[in-house]
Amino acid sequence: MPRISPVTGHYVDLMVDGNDYKVFYDENGKGQPLVCQHTAGCHNHQWRGLLEDAEITSQYRVIAYDLPRHGKSDPPTNKEFWKEDYKLTTTHFVNFITAFCDALELENPIFMGCSFGGNVALQLALRCPERFRAIIPVEGAAYSPGFYIDWWRHPHVNAAQVCASGVWDLMAPQSPDIDRWLTWHYYTQGSEAFKGDLYFYSVDHDLRDRLGEIDAERFPLVLLSGTYDYLTTPEMCRATSAKIKGSKYIEMKDIGHFPMSENYPVFRRYLREALDFIEQRAQDGARAGAPQQPAPECAPASAQTR
């Protein structure tokens, strides 16, 4: 008999910074919410291994959304979006994530994002850590310059193949061929949004002078990076973690920039380590008495849901 996946998909309507969005997300599991952000120019397909992981979903409600303009989430429906150049900004990215969590009425979710999702995870850790039980930046760093370039969307090239092939060498050679080619395939589908995503990644995101303001002794912050990632190298991630008080860094062996889709079984081991660390911190905090979180910097008023 055919196997029917336990993963279910839904749409939710959001208003963020005056833009109306119809946002698609997949979810599976019960318990502690674990919200997952895909990489730039991609969509929530990348998290399917995690979404179908019976052991983790027995403890966590895994939620993986498509950012607007990606996958099954449309561009804003209340404006002529085709008349403007898409450039994702830090403020809008943060406001979208908090609005999405509010719309689903999530209480103290864990947030995990990869690549530009890892970078926005660091922004959340700076701007509104009180909104999350823990934050897991994957392949994220304080600064990632140099990738907002015209060749990602240029009339002289096949943008779909350029965007997909441009990320091929970021995956480890040990990763299974089927998973590497599926990741390549996902990237052929998101070429229109890729350059705009990289505006946030390489231009608007810069925390080099603000990492000291993040206090990860108040909440668990676990950074993960793969040894085969030359874009956000282990050295960059380790250096970022070293400047954040109380953070933990985990180096992932034999994996690259897209760990959750290029080789989920390997990624799973390191994710389990991160989640175990978060649970241990929660137990230690409960015994010692949790400290008070600071007042929010990114209040939900600027990102209403409807």
C-alpha positions in Angstrom: 0.0 0.0 0.0 1.3 3.5 -0.7 2.6 5.4 2.3 0.8 8.7 3.1 3.1 11.2 4.7 1.9 12.6 8.1 3.0 16.1 7.0 0.1 18.5 6.4 0.1 21.7 4.5 -1.9 24.9 5.3 -2.2 28.5 4.2 -2.3 31.5 6.6 -3.1 35.1 5.7 -0.7 37.7 7.1 -0.3 41.5 6.9 3.3 42.5 7.4 4.5 46.1 7.0 1.4 46.9 5.0 1.8 43.9 2.7 -0.9 41.2 2.4 0.5 37.7 2.1 -0.9 34.2 1.7 1.7 32.1 3.3 2.1 28.3 2.9 3.6 26.1 5.6 4.0 22.4 6.2 3.9 20.9 9.7 4.0 17.6 11.6 4.4 16.6 15.2 3.4 17.7 18.6 4.9 19.4 21.5 7.5 22.2 21.5 7.1 24.3 18.3 10.2 24.3 16.0 9.9 26.9 13.3 12.2 26.4 10.2 13.4 28.9 7.6 14.7 27.6 4.3 17.7 29.0 2.5 17.7 32.0 0.0 16.0 31.3 -3.3 14.5 28.0 -2.0 11.5 26.7 -0.2 10.4 24.4 2.6 11.1 21.2 0.6 14.5 21.4 2.2 13.0 20.4 5.6 11.1 17.3 4.5 13.6 14.9 6.2 13.0 16.7 9.5 9.3 17.0 8.9 9.0 13.2 8.5 11.4 12.3 11.3 9.1 10.3 13.6 11.4 10.5 16.6 11.8 14.3 16.5 8.2 15.0 15.6 7.1 12.9 18.7 8.6 15.7 20.8 8.5 18.7 18.5 5.8 20.4 16.3 8.0 21.0 13.3 6.8 23.9 11.1 8.5 24.9 7.9 7.1 27.8 5.9 7.7 29.2 2.4 8.8 32.8 2.7 6.6 35.1 0.4 7.7 34.9 -3.2 9.1 31.4 -2.6 7.5 27.9 -3.1 3.7 28.1 -2.6 3.7 31.5 -0.9 2.8 34.3 -3.3 4.2 37.8 -3.5 2.1 40.5 -1.8 -1.5 40.4 -3.1 -2.4 44.0 -2.4 0.1 45.8 -4.6 1.6 45.7 -8.1 4.7 43.8 -6.9 6.0 43.4 -10.4 6.6 47.1 -10.6 9.3 47.1 -7.9 12.7 45.5 -7.5 12.5 42.9 -4.7 15.1 43.5 -2.0 14.5 41.7 1.3 15.5 43.9 4.2 16.4 42.9 7.8 13.4 44.7 9.4 10.9 43.1 7.0 12.4 39.7 7.4 12.2 39.9 11.2 8.7 41.3 11.2 7.5 38.5 8.9 8.8 35.8 11.2 7.3 37.3 14.3 4.0 37.9 12.5 3.9 34.3 11.3 4.5 32.9 14.8 1.8 35.2 16.1 -0.7 34.1 13.5 -0.1 30.4 14.5 -0.3 31.4 18.2 3.0 29.7 18.9 4.2 30.0 22.5 8.0 30.3 22.9 8.9 28.5 19.7 12.4 27.4 18.8 13.6 29.2 15.6 16.0 27.5 13.2 17.1 29.0 9.9 19.8 28.1 7.4 22.1 30.4 5.3 20.2 33.7 5.0 17.9 32.0 7.5 20.9 31.5 9.8 21.7 35.2 9.5 18.2 36.3 10.3 18.3 33.9 13.3 21.1 36.1 14.6 19.1 39.2 13.9 16.2 37.7 16.0 18.7 36.9 18.8 19.7 40.6 18.8 16.3 42.2 18.3 13.7 40.0 20.0 15.2 37.0 21.9 12.2 37.0 24.3 10.0 35.9 21.5 11.8 32.5 21.3 12.6 29.6 23.6 15.9 29.1 21.7 17.5 30.1 18.4 19.5 27.8 16.1 21.5 29.6 13.3 22.7 27.1 10.7 25.4 28.3 8.3 24.9 31.8 9.7 27.5 34.5 10.5 27.8 38.1 11.5 28.6 39.3 7.9 28.3 37.6 4.5 29.4 40.1 1.8 29.9 39.7 -1.9 26.9 37.7 -3.2 24.4 40.4 -4.2 25.4 40.4 -7.9 23.6 40.8 -11.3 24.5 37.4 -12.6 21.8 35.7 -10.5 19.2 37.4 -12.7 20.6 38.6 -16.0 19.1 38.4 -19.5 22.3 36.8 -20.9 22.1 33.7 -18.7 19.7 31.0 -17.8 18.9 32.2 -14.3 17.4 28.9 -13.1 20.6 27.0 -14.0 22.9 29.7 -12.8 21.3 29.9 -9.4 21.2 26.1 -9.0 24.7 25.4 -10.3 26.1 28.3 -8.3 25.3 26.5 -5.1 26.4 23.0 -6.2 30.0 23.2 -4.8 28.6 24.3 -1.4 27.6 20.7 -0.8 29.9 18.0 0.5 31.0 15.3 -1.9 30.0 12.7 0.8 26.4 13.7 0.5 24.2 11.3 -1.5 23.9 12.1 -5.2 20.1 12.0 -5.0 20.0 14.6 -2.3 22.5 16.9 -3.9 20.6 16.8 -7.2 17.3 17.4 -5.4 18.8 20.4 -3.7 20.0 21.6 -7.1 16.5 21.0 -8.5 14.9 23.1 -5.7 17.2 26.0 -6.6 16.1 25.9 -10.3 12.6 26.8 -9.0 13.5 29.9 -7.0 15.7 31.9 -9.3 13.4 34.9 -9.5 13.6 35.6 -5.7 17.3 34.6 -5.2 18.9 37.9 -5.9 16.4 39.8 -3.7 17.1 37.4 -0.9 20.8 38.0 -1.2 20.3 41.7 -0.7 19.5 40.9 2.9 22.2 38.3 3.1 25.1 40.3 1.7 24.1 44.0 2.0 21.5 44.7 4.8 22.7 42.1 7.3 25.8 43.2 9.2 26.2 42.4 12.9 30.0 42.7 13.2 29.7 45.6 15.7 26.7 44.3 17.5 27.4 40.7 18.5 28.4 41.8 22.0 24.8 43.0 22.5 23.4 39.4 22.2 23.3 37.7 25.6 22.9 34.0 25.0 23.2 33.3 28.7 19.5 34.4 28.8 18.4 31.9 26.1 20.0 29.0 24.3 21.7 30.0 21.1 23.4 27.2 19.1 25.3 27.9 15.9 26.0 25.0 13.5 28.2 25.0 10.3 29.4 22.3 7.9 33.0 21.7 7.1 32.4 21.8 3.4 30.8 25.2 3.4 33.1 27.8 1.8 30.4 30.5 1.8 29.9 30.6 5.6 32.9 28.8 6.7 33.3 27.1 10.1 35.9 29.7 10.9 33.4 32.5 10.3 30.7 30.8 12.4 33.1 29.9 15.2 34.3 33.6 15.3 30.7 34.8 15.4 29.9 32.4 18.3 33.0 33.5 20.2 31.7 37.1 20.3 28.3 36.1 21.7 28.2 35.6 25.4 26.9 32.2 26.3 26.4 30.8 22.8 27.4 27.3 21.7 29.1 26.3 18.4 28.9 22.9 16.8 31.0 22.1 13.7 29.3 19.5 11.4 31.7 17.1 9.8 31.3 15.9 6.2 28.5 18.2 5.2 28.1 21.5 3.4 25.9 24.6 3.2 22.5 22.8 2.9 22.8 20.2 5.6 19.1 19.5 6.0 18.5 18.7 2.4 21.9 17.5 1.1 22.4 14.8 3.8 19.6 14.8 6.5 20.9 11.7 8.4 24.2 13.4 9.0 22.5 16.8 9.9 20.2 15.0 12.2 23.0 13.9 14.5 24.1 17.5 15.0 20.6 18.8 15.3 19.9 16.3 18.0 23.0 17.5 19.9 21.7 21.1 19.6 18.2 20.2 20.8 19.6 18.2 23.7 21.7 21.2 24.7 18.6 23.4 24.6 16.7 20.9 26.8 19.5 20.7 29.2 19.7 24.5 29.5 16.0 24.6 30.1 16.3 22.1 32.9 19.3 23.9 34.4 17.4 27.2 34.2 14.3 25.8 35.9 16.4 24.6 38.8 18.3 27.9 39.1 15.4 30.2 38.3 15.2 31.7 34.8 16.4 35.3 34.4 14.1 38.0 33.1 14.2 38.7 29.4 14.8 42.3 28.2 11.9 44.4 26.7 11.3 43.5 23.1 12.8 45.6 20.3 10.7 44.1 17.5 7.2 44.5 18.9 4.4 42.7 17.0 2.6 46.1 16.3 4.6 46.6 13.1 3.7 43.1 11.8 0.0 42.6 12.3 -1.9 39.4 11.4 -5.4 39.3 10.2 
